[in-house]
Every structure is written in C-alpha cells, then in structure tokens.
Amino acid sequence: MDLNLLRVLDALLRENSVTRAAERLGTSPAAVSRTLARLRRTVGDPLLVRAGQCMVPTPRALELREEVRELLQACDNVLRPGAGFDAVHLRRSFTVQAADLLLAGLAGPLTDRVRAEAPHVDVVFLPEALEGGPALRHGTVDVELGVLGRLDPEVRTRHLTRKVLVGVARSGHPLFDEPIDARRFAAAGHIGISRHGKRNGPIDEALAGLGLERRVAVVVPSHTSAMILARDTDLVALTLEDWLPATTAALGLRTFPVPLDLGPLDLGMAWHPRNSADPGHRWFREHLADAVLDPSAPGSAGTRRQGLKSARTQELTDGQDV
C-alpha cells in the first residue's frame, strides 16, 4: 500500500472537501481528485459523496477515519527523524518576522503554547524589515510569516490560510448611517498603511476601475497605529476579517465589507531548507501554524510529542509555494 494514499485519505476524511484536503496537503485539487478515484477503486466504496454543495463521508469512510489516523501516526513514529525529540528539554530561541497585525493576534496564543511544552524556549518577533530570502538564508530570521514574496528559490513555504480585507471605522462613523457602496467608501477619508510611505495600492486600482478615487489623508507604518487613529478620527482603515474581534470591539471600532472586487490575502510561512528536518524547528513551525489557524485553541502537548503528523505531511511537498 502506498502510504501517500493513506495521507490523502486522512486529509479527505478530516476536511470532507477535495479543495481543502489539497490545501492541507500542499497540492492541487486535481491531484487529490485523481487519488480519491484511486482510493474508491481500492476500497470498493465511494468514501465521500455529494450532498448539495458539500461532501459527506459514507459509513465505510467513518469506519476508516480513526484507523487511518492511527496507522499514519504509527508510521510517523517509526520513520520521522529525531524520534527522541522532547520539547521540554529544548533550550533555544526562534525568530519570527511578521506584520504587527498578525503578531497582535498570535503572539499571546503562540507564547502560551510554546511555554506549556518548552519552558526554556524564547520567541523573538521582528517587524517586516527583512522580508525575503536573504534573512532566512543568513539565519537572521527562522520563520517569515504573512503574504510571502521575493523569496530565494531554495526557501520552503507552507500555505496557511486566506484572509479577506475589511474596512474598519469608529462605531459612530457617519459611513454606517447608510449602505456602504463603492462611491461612499471612496468619499471617506482613508488611512494608508505602509512602512515605506506608499499612498496607493490595490484599493486605489480597484476604485480607478470604477472611475473613483479616494483620498489617503494619513499614512502610518503599522496596522496597530491605523486602528488607534481610526478610533480617534473619522478616517477609515483596513484590517483582516474575523481577526482580533475582541480588540476591535474594545477600541470602539466596527468592521464592514469593502465594496470592491478584491481577492483574499494568502497567508503562509517560509523557512530555509536547512531547518526543514530539524525536530525543534519543525515543532516550532507547527505551533506557529496552529496559532495562526486557531488562535483561541489551546496547544496539545501530548499530541505534539507523539508525532508532528502535519509537519510530516508537509515534508511530502516541501519546496512548493502553495
């Protein structure tokens, strides 16, 4: 039996979706569809069937779910490098480069997860001042997190999630008095966010396509300062959908959909290949990924020490910028 079949089956039974399983595995939906067809022939069961807009597992698939998971865990325990790794003995610092908006949401959960398993591990957060491959290549940064670009060809990447940009303004802003269309959005005063002082970007391009133009009244270097400025003025800023909702509410801010055809932001992490097989680095990358994907969930020390299964799955496609 090809173990890759089991990994694809595990991803399908976790996600109940070919597309999401492909994202989990770092491959294409077409490749997962072909493997699903092969699995169906091998097992003699459809495994996942269409139910409206969703896919649901068959009874046979439900029987296999835990068995497949246990088999993969057993294989990973046998085959993974550094089988004796135990985070509790790790004494090390990891450096993460990310935008302040991401750090504000994940620094606390990540720190809690790391300290619960590895009390002697320190985390250093850097602003996006060294983005791109050289910092990873030179070891200045262990992991780059965010919208990835300008990476050296050897750098490894992992896609984490997609986030939609939304507008944010103080709760009593006149913009909320009526439906927010593109014209009213463009007429509001805006806060630009750029470390290099840029005033124009994708928002301006989308508005120009509609024959509209906005005024960027202020440019600030960080999302945090933009949100504080939006709290104290009638200017509008941008943030990520469903990110830091409690903080947004505590600041007296309210979000709204941007009335433009904007694509989502692909968030991922990047690291140098010299660290790919290092057990400590892999352990840290998994915690970092989990903190991004579900900041509210507690870390699971027992699970981490048993296998780092998703990290092993990622090794199958290491090097692909998904």
Disulfide bonds with the S-S distance in Angstrom:
none
